[in-house]
Amino acid sequence: MGHYHEECLRLRAEPRRFLVTGVAGFIGSHLLETLLRLEQNVVGLDNFATGSRENLSEVLDKVGPKAASRFRFVKGDIREPSVCRDAMTGVQVILHQAALASVPRSIEEPMTFHSVNVDGFLNLLLGARSAGIQRIVYASSSAVYGDDLSSEKTEDRIGRPLSPYAATKLIDEIYAGTFRRSHGISSVGLRYFNVFGPRQDPTGPYAAVIPRWIEQLLCNEQCVAFGDGTASRDFCSVDDVVQANLLASRAPEHDDSVFNVGSGTRTTLLELFELIRDGVAPHQLSAGNAALRFDPPRAGDIQHSLASIAHAREGLGYEPSADLALEISETIAWHASRMLRSSRAAPQGIAPTLRSEHVT
């Protein structure tokens, strides 16, 4: 991560004001933590539809009062023009993470997903044009690859979207390119693959697989795989997503300003379950004997997903972490600690309630 380290030093030497949308969510809160540690000024925007105040409290406690004093929070929705105008005051760079991110939920609620992911993004672009923002880095998704059958996904080849969620992210990429050409707004899109790490929401029917399985094993509950377990994903640490965002905030302008953000390695669900089961076992002995239950595949799910990261390496200087087992172990430790804190805080005989925290 030599190039990333150098860029972090440059950020310290030349502080800027960032707007992080979805700041109370999973990825947004990690961006906030890193930016504050790098002595940047941060405006955070969130409506708490899926983010949580606990995420913000955890970050501000970790960075300390001096760093926390450089953070201004705006409670509001990206679909409200006046809210965006307020949040953009004095901002040079936008890191746009606010979105709804679930393939199965988007199939059930396509209008809601379009409203948040497309209308909200278009509103942000219009606000950025008026405010003279230098750069927008926005979250896209590997879902845009759809039914492309390539074993390794490259940015210049996509298939047909398989869900409304995928369609909204593809539309965002089209809008970003259009505003770059018609209004000169500098933008970089990051196609996230399967991001995981601390502060990711483990609850609800649309939770991501890693936090869901971790907490189910910690609670001695059955874990479910959709399909036969041979489906594979490129699992990417949230630290690498933070790296990609900060590199993209300073990278030179590219004609093709969309980049894959992944690990460049493929892991099947069966392999993933073994990693998580072995990692949870020291915290919950019963996990060592756990087995998966297999349910039918879900509509819109992609069978295999692997990122080519050559373009990101060349265009951003991106270099992902290499040790999936270690990163999952650290994530398990966070979930175990969180559940322990929750159980101590809950009144005797009342199970702790887990709050939704995920925004990407």
Salt bridges, closest charged atoms under 4 A:
GLU7 OE2 - ARG10 NH1 2.45
GLU7 OE1 - ARG250 NE 2.61
GLU14 OE1 - ARG250 NH1 3.95
GLU33 OE2 - ARG37 NH2 3.19
GLU33 OE2 - LYS62 NZ 3.14
GLU33 OE1 - ARG199 NH2 2.97
GLU39 OE2 - ARG12 NH1 3.39
GLU54 OE2 - ARG355 NH1 3.10
GLU58 OE2 - ARG199 NH1 3.00
ASP77 OD2 - ARG79 NH2 2.84
ASP86 OD1 - ARG72 NH1 3.67
GLU109 OE2 - ARG105 NE 3.11
ASP119 OD1 - HIS114 NE2 3.71
ASP147 OD2 - ARG160 NE 2.67
ASP148 OD2 - LYS153 NZ 3.71
ASP148 OD1 - ARG157 NE 2.98
GLU173 OE1 - ARG191 NH2 2.79
GLU215 OE2 - HIS335 ND1 2.74
GLU215 OE2 - ARG338 NH1 3.10
GLU253 OE1 - ARG135 NH2 3.93
GLU253 OE2 - ARG180 NE 3.99
ASP278 OD1 - ARG277 NE 3.95
ASP295 OD2 - ARG293 NH2 2.95
ASP301 OD2 - ARG298 NE 2.95
GLU319 OE2 - ARG313 NH2 2.68
GLU357 OE2 - ARG338 NE 3.42
